Amino acid sequence: MATTTVTLGQLYRDLAPDMKPRNRRLRVVAVGAARADLVVEHDLGGQVGKKTHASLSRLRSAAFELIEEATDTDPQYLAVLAAVADVHRPGATPADYARAAWHVLRAPSP
């Protein structure tokens, strides 16, 4: 997926040599004139939810791979995404992910 514009909600994979095996993925949460604020959404060897930033030119370079355009802003989708990210770990099973999503979907709407 190639794009020249960094926009709110995009998901990037960090292709740095030390991050590639960790499958580190970063979601754009704010875009400024020269850099974007990011949150770690997936990282097998690090902290999910950690905030960081990168220059816009670096995000557009071969150092990162755009793997998802802006996500749906539906609150339920975002709640499921957060629940799934919360249970993610190297030993997580498909049942762990399904259970996390199921609990969010069964919760009463606010």
C-alpha positions in Angstrom: 0.0 0.0 0.0 1.7 3.2 -1.1 0.7 6.7 -0.2 2.4 10.1 0.0 0.0 11.6 2.6 0.1 10.7 6.3 -3.4 10.9 7.8 -5.0 10.4 11.1 -5.8 6.7 11.8 -3.3 5.0 9.4 -1.4 2.0 10.7 2.3 1.6 9.8 4.7 -1.3 10.3 8.2 -0.3 11.6 10.8 -1.9 9.3 13.8 -1.0 11.3 16.1 -4.0 11.6 15.5 -4.3 15.4 11.8 -3.7 15.1 10.9 -5.9 12.1 11.1 -9.3 14.1 8.8 -7.7 16.7 6.2 -6.8 14.1 5.9 -3.4 15.7 2.9 -1.5 14.4 2.1 2.2 15.0 -1.2 4.0 14.6 -1.2 7.7 13.7 -3.0 9.7 16.4 -2.1 13.2 15.4 -0.5 14.8 12.3 1.5 18.1 12.5 3.4 20.1 9.9 6.6 18.0 10.1 5.8 15.0 12.3 3.1 12.6 13.4 2.3 11.4 16.9 1.9 7.6 17.0 0.7 5.0 19.5 2.2 1.5 19.5 -0.7 -0.8 18.6 1.2 -4.1 18.4 4.7 -5.0 19.5 5.8 -8.5 20.4 8.8 -7.3 22.4 7.6 -3.9 23.8 4.8 -1.9 25.3 1.5 -1.7 23.5 -0.1 1.7 24.1 3.2 3.6 24.3 3.2 7.0 22.6 5.9 8.0 20.2 6.4 10.2 17.1 8.1 10.1 13.7 8.8 12.6 11.0 6.3 12.6 8.1 9.2 12.1 5.6 10.4 9.1 7.6 6.8 7.6 7.6 6.7 8.0 3.8 10.1 6.3 3.4 11.1 2.7 3.2 11.6 2.7 7.0 7.9 2.2 7.4 5.2 0.2 5.6 1.6 1.5 5.4 -0.5 -1.6 6.2 -3.9 0.0 6.9 -5.6 3.2 5.9 -7.6 5.1 8.5 -9.8 2.9 10.6 -13.5 3.1 11.2 -14.2 5.6 13.9 -17.2 3.6 15.3 -16.7 3.5 19.1 -17.6 -0.3 19.1 -14.9 -1.0 16.5 -12.4 0.9 18.5 -13.4 -0.9 21.7 -12.9 -4.3 20.0 -9.6 -3.2 18.7 -8.4 -2.1 22.1 -9.6 -5.4 23.7 -7.8 -7.5 21.1 -4.6 -5.4 21.6 -4.9 -5.9 25.3 -4.8 -9.7 25.1 -2.1 -9.8 22.4 1.0 -11.6 23.5 3.3 -14.2 21.9 1.3 -17.1 23.4 -2.2 -15.7 22.6 -4.6 -18.1 21.0 -7.5 -17.4 18.6 -9.8 -18.1 21.5 -8.2 -15.3 23.6 -8.9 -12.8 20.8 -12.4 -14.0 20.2 -13.2 -13.9 24.0 -11.9 -10.3 24.2 -14.0 -9.2 21.3 -17.0 -11.1 22.5 -16.9 -9.4 25.9 -16.9 -6.0 24.3 -19.7 -6.9 21.9 -21.9 -8.2 24.7 -21.4 -5.2 26.9 -24.3 -2.8 27.1 -24.0 0.3 25.0 -23.5 3.5 26.9 
